């Protein structure tokens, strides 16, 4: 069934924190379907926070949006070298596999998704010249300010981090899209893009921003967060349990509550995509038995009024996350050479490289001199033994 312009607009913008260019978005939808891109830099291992943008990609695809997923390998390197170039190629493959696994687990068709690797066009002559043109109209202050919430901040920033925001703006032109989607932490980059692209003779794009889900310890859930503050997509159930049990979850407080935020932006929308009607907290009978919620609003109200304890909330969240992760892990582990890919993309720094047993140790000058001395001594000893033997034989003959 074909959706109306208003229905598409509602699907595209629902649950977003902010939309820059809403009227322009509606005008585009009156003429044709939207072209949009979402980019991710393949740095640290993807975590459960990636479910949030994936939920929106599901909405976009349902609204007939043409979605491109940018695997920004050059950006990953530019961001304070979080991803060394020799590892980026493997991390690109890992990220693509993870994005597909999440969407497939949510019953989202991925046939219309297009994956683009940043270096496939960002190293071209045309892009490079535009990048130079952009740097000629952008101050160091503006570049640094634009990337303040995205690029890793240090006291003495590298020039690479200053290139990052401008390149993200140029991507909108070179990917030939009408809109860019990202977290609200990228707002300053989006505002910069709306300023610099027209200055280069290109059109201004629409920008769609998702809210940032707090981590289990508070603050943004990111790939660089502490291990216990995020849940890796490959975490086993016992690891998930341990992390959820240690999560910060103040009784009756809804704001900046990472546990509630995950349920709101991931668990309940995922239930809708998987055609599940109830959120069940399997509380033991001795503590009152299971609790069932039809909507997130009911759960949040009970928590705010202290009718639902943090312990029970965590119990439900733990089951929900393991329920979400199970098909993703099954999908990923079913891919050929996936275990090897993880080792290549994220090598264990504590493991020493294996020595080649066939490789012979090179002798140092010291060991060579010692060997020569030993050989000479052995030869002298053999010579002495030979002389003694001849002398003995002559003496026997005389007798």
C-alpha positions in Angstrom: 0.0 0.0 0.0 1.4 3.4 -1.0 1.9 5.9 1.8 0.8 9.5 1.6 3.3 12.4 1.9 2.1 13.1 5.5 2.5 9.4 6.4 6.0 9.3 5.0 6.9 12.5 6.8 5.6 11.1 10.1 7.6 7.8 9.7 10.8 9.7 8.8 10.6 12.2 11.6 9.1 10.2 14.5 11.2 9.7 17.6 13.8 12.2 16.4 15.1 14.8 18.7 15.4 17.5 16.0 14.8 18.1 12.3 16.7 20.9 10.4 14.8 21.6 7.2 11.4 20.1 7.8 9.6 22.2 5.2 12.2 21.3 2.5 11.7 17.6 3.4 8.0 17.9 2.8 8.6 19.6 -0.6 10.9 16.8 -1.6 8.4 14.1 -0.6 5.7 15.8 -2.7 7.8 15.2 -5.8 9.7 11.9 -5.1 11.1 9.6 -2.4 13.9 10.9 -0.2 17.6 10.1 -0.7 19.4 9.9 2.7 22.7 8.8 4.1 23.8 7.6 7.6 27.5 7.4 8.2 29.5 5.5 10.8 33.3 5.6 11.3 34.6 2.0 11.9 36.6 2.6 15.1 35.7 0.6 18.2 33.5 -2.5 18.2 29.8 -1.7 17.7 27.7 -2.0 20.8 24.0 -2.0 21.7 23.8 1.7 21.2 23.8 1.0 17.4 20.2 -0.4 17.8 19.0 3.2 18.0 20.0 4.4 14.5 19.0 1.0 13.2 15.4 1.6 14.4 15.3 4.8 12.4 16.8 3.1 9.3 13.8 0.7 9.6 11.5 3.7 9.6 13.2 5.2 6.6 13.0 2.0 4.6 9.3 1.7 5.4 8.8 5.2 4.1 10.4 4.3 0.8 13.6 6.3 1.5 16.7 5.4 -0.5 19.2 4.8 2.2 23.0 4.8 1.9 25.2 3.6 4.7 28.6 5.3 4.6 31.4 3.3 6.1 33.7 6.2 6.8 37.1 4.6 6.8 39.0 7.8 6.2 37.1 9.5 9.0 38.0 6.7 11.3 41.7 7.3 10.7 41.4 11.1 10.9 39.7 10.9 14.3 43.0 11.0 16.3 44.0 7.7 14.6 41.4 5.7 16.6 41.6 3.2 13.8 45.1 2.6 12.2 44.9 2.3 8.4 46.1 -1.3 8.4 43.1 -2.3 10.6 40.4 0.0 8.9 39.9 -2.4 5.9 38.9 -5.2 8.3 36.8 -2.9 10.5 34.8 -1.8 7.5 33.9 -5.4 6.8 33.0 -6.0 10.4 30.8 -2.9 10.6 28.9 -3.9 7.4 28.3 -7.3 8.8 27.0 -5.9 12.1 24.6 -3.4 10.4 23.1 -6.1 8.3 22.9 -8.5 11.2 21.0 -6.0 13.4 18.5 -5.1 10.6 17.9 -8.7 9.6 17.3 -9.6 13.3 14.6 -6.9 13.4 12.8 -8.3 10.3 13.9 -5.2 8.2 14.5 -5.9 4.5 18.0 -4.8 3.6 17.9 -5.3 -0.2 17.4 -1.5 -0.7 20.3 -0.5 1.5 23.4 0.6 -0.3 26.8 0.4 1.5 29.5 2.9 0.4 33.1 3.0 1.6 34.3 6.5 2.1 37.7 6.1 0.5 36.0 4.9 -2.7 35.3 8.6 -3.6 37.1 10.7 -0.9 40.5 10.2 -2.5 39.4 11.4 -5.9 40.8 14.5 -7.6 37.4 16.3 -7.5 36.8 15.6 -3.8 40.3 16.6 -2.9 40.0 19.9 -4.7 36.6 20.6 -3.0 38.2 19.8 0.3 40.9 22.4 -0.3 38.2 24.9 -1.3 36.4 24.2 1.9 39.5 24.7 4.0 40.0 28.0 2.4 36.7 29.3 3.7 36.7 27.6 7.1 38.5 28.9 10.2 40.4 26.7 12.6 37.9 27.9 15.3 34.8 26.9 13.3 36.3 23.5 12.4 37.3 22.7 16.0 33.9 23.9 17.3 32.0 21.8 14.7 33.7 18.6 15.7 33.7 19.3 19.4 31.2 16.5 20.3 32.3 14.0 17.7 36.0 14.1 17.2 38.1 13.1 20.2 39.3 16.2 22.0 42.9 16.7 23.1 44.9 19.7 24.3 47.0 19.8 21.2 44.6 18.7 18.4 46.0 17.2 15.2 45.1 18.8 11.8 43.4 15.6 10.9 40.6 16.2 13.4 40.0 19.6 11.9 39.4 18.1 8.5 36.8 15.7 9.8 33.7 18.0 10.0 34.2 19.6 6.6 34.6 16.2 4.9 31.3 15.1 6.5 29.7 18.1 5.0 31.2 17.3 1.5 29.9 13.7 1.8 26.3 15.0 1.4 27.2 16.4 -2.1 29.3 13.4 -3.3 26.8 10.8 -2.1 24.1 12.8 -3.9 21.6 12.8 -1.1 18.8 15.1 0.1 19.4 14.5 3.8 21.9 13.2 6.4 20.8 11.3 9.5 22.9 11.1 12.7 22.9 11.6 16.4 22.1 14.9 18.0 25.8 15.0 19.0 26.6 15.8 15.4 24.4 19.0 15.3 27.3 21.4 15.1 28.7 19.5 12.0 25.2 19.6 10.4 25.0 23.4 11.0 28.5 23.8 9.5 27.4 21.8 6.5 24.4 24.1 6.0 26.8 27.0 5.9 29.7 25.8 3.8 27.9 23.8 1.1 26.1 26.8 -0.4 29.3 28.8 -0.2 30.9 26.1 -2.5 27.9 26.4 -4.9 26.1 23.3 -3.6 22.6 23.0 -2.1 21.8 22.9 1.6 20.6 19.5 2.8 18.0 18.4 5.4 19.4 17.1 8.7 17.7 14.5 10.9 18.9 13.9 14.5 18.3 11.0 16.8 18.6 11.4 20.6 21.7 9.9 22.3 21.0 7.0 24.5 22.8 7.2 27.9 25.2 4.5 28.7 24.7 2.2 31.7 27.0 4.4 33.7 25.3 7.7 32.5 26.5 9.8 29.6 26.6 8.9 25.9 26.9 5.2 25.0 29.9 5.1 22.7 32.5 2.7 21.3 35.2 4.4 23.4 33.2 4.1 26.7 34.4 1.9 29.5 33.7 -1.8 28.9 31.1 -2.1 31.7 29.2 1.0 30.4 28.3 -0.6 27.1 27.1 -3.9 25.9 29.0 -5.5 23.0 26.8 -7.2 20.4 28.8 -10.4 21.0 28.5 -10.4 24.8 27.3 -13.7 26.3 24.2 -13.8 28.5 26.2 -14.0 31.7 28.3 -11.0 30.7 25.1 -9.0 29.9 23.7 -10.0 33.3 26.8 -8.8 35.1 26.8 -5.4 33.2 23.1 -4.8 33.8 23.3 -5.6 37.5 26.1 -3.1 37.9 24.3 -0.3 35.9 23.5 3.0 37.6 19.7 3.1 38.0 18.4 5.5 40.6 14.9 4.6 42.0 12.1 6.7 40.7 14.4 8.8 38.4 13.6 8.8 34.7 16.0 11.4 33.4 19.5 10.2 32.2 18.5 6.7 33.1 20.3 4.4 30.7 18.2 1.4 31.5 14.9 3.2 30.8 16.3 4.9 27.7 17.3 1.6 26.2 13.8 0.2 26.7 12.2 3.3 25.2 14.3 3.6 22.1 15.3 0.0 21.5 13.3 -2.7 23.3 9.8 -1.6 22.7 10.3 -0.5 19.1 12.1 -3.8 18.5 9.1 -5.7 19.9 6.8 -3.9 17.3 9.2 -5.0 14.5 9.2 -8.6 15.7 5.4 -8.6 16.3 5.7 -9.0 20.1 2.8 -7.5 22.1 4.0 -7.7 25.7 7.1 -6.8 27.7 7.5 -9.4 30.4 9.6 -9.1 33.6 10.0 -12.7 34.9 10.1 -11.9 38.6 10.3 -14.9 40.9 6.9 -15.8 42.5 8.3 -15.3 46.0 8.9 -11.6 45.1 5.4 -11.1 43.5 5.6 -13.0 40.2 6.0 -11.7 36.6 5.0 -8.2 35.5 3.6 -7.5 32.1 3.5 -4.2 30.2 1.8 -3.4 27.0 3.5 0.0 26.4 6.7 1.8 27.5 4.6 4.6 29.0 3.0 2.3 31.5 6.4 1.0 32.5 7.9 4.4 32.9 5.0 5.7 35.0 5.3 2.7 37.3 9.1 3.4 37.7 8.6 7.1 38.4 6.0 6.3 41.1 8.3 3.6 42.6 5.9 0.9 41.8 8.7 -0.8 39.8 12.0 -1.3 41.5 15.4 -0.9 39.8 16.1 -4.6 40.5 12.9 -5.6 38.6 13.6 -3.1 35.8 17.1 -4.6 35.3 15.7 -8.1 35.3 13.4 -7.2 32.4 16.1 -5.3 30.6 18.6 -8.2 30.9 16.1 -10.6 29.3 15.3 -8.1 26.6 18.9 -7.5 25.6 19.7 -11.2 25.4 16.5 -11.7 23.3 17.8 -9.0 21.0 21.3 -10.3 20.8 20.6 -14.0 20.2 19.7 -13.8 16.5 22.4 -11.3 15.8 25.1 -13.5 17.3 23.7 -16.5 15.4 23.8 -14.5 12.1 27.3 -13.3 12.7 28.8 -16.6 13.8 27.2 -18.2 10.7 29.3 -16.0 8.4 32.4 -17.7 7.0 35.7 -16.6 8.6 33.9 -14.3 11.0 36.0 -15.3 14.0 39.1 -14.6 11.9 37.7 -11.2 10.9 37.3 -10.2 14.5 40.9 -11.1 15.2 42.1 -9.1 12.2 39.9 -6.0 13.0 40.4 -6.0 16.7 43.6 -7.9 17.5 44.3 -8.7 21.1 47.1 -6.3 22.3 48.1 -8.8 25.0 48.9 -11.6 22.5 52.5 -11.8 21.2 53.0 -12.6 17.6 53.9 -16.2 17.0 57.5 -16.9 16.1 58.2 -18.8 13.0 59.8 -22.1 14.1 61.4 -22.6 10.7 63.2 -19.3 11.0 66.8 -19.7 12.2 68.3 -17.3 14.6 70.9 -15.1 13.1 74.3 -15.4 14.7 75.7 -12.2 16.2 79.4 -11.4 15.8 79.9 -12.5 19.4 78.4 -15.9 18.9 80.2 -16.4 15.6 83.6 -15.7 17.3 82.7 -18.1 20.1 81.7 -20.8 17.6 85.0 -20.3 15.7 87.0 -20.6 18.9 85.2 -23.8 19.9 85.8 -25.3 16.4 89.5 -24.4 16.6 89.7 -26.0 20.1 88.0 -29.1 18.8 90.3 -29.4 15.8 93.4 -29.0 18.1 92.1 -31.7 20.4 91.5 -34.0 17.5 95.0 -33.3 16.2 96.6 -34.0 19.6 94.7 -37.3 19.9 96.0 -38.3 16.4 99.6 -37.5 17.4 99.3 -39.5 20.6 97.8 -42.5 18.6 100.7 -42.5 16.1 103.3 -42.3 18.9 101.7 -45.2 20.6 101.6 -47.3 17.4 105.4 -46.6 16.8 106.3 -47.6 20.3 104.4 -50.9 19.9 106.2 -51.6 16.7 109.6 -51.2 18.3 108.8 -53.6 21.1 
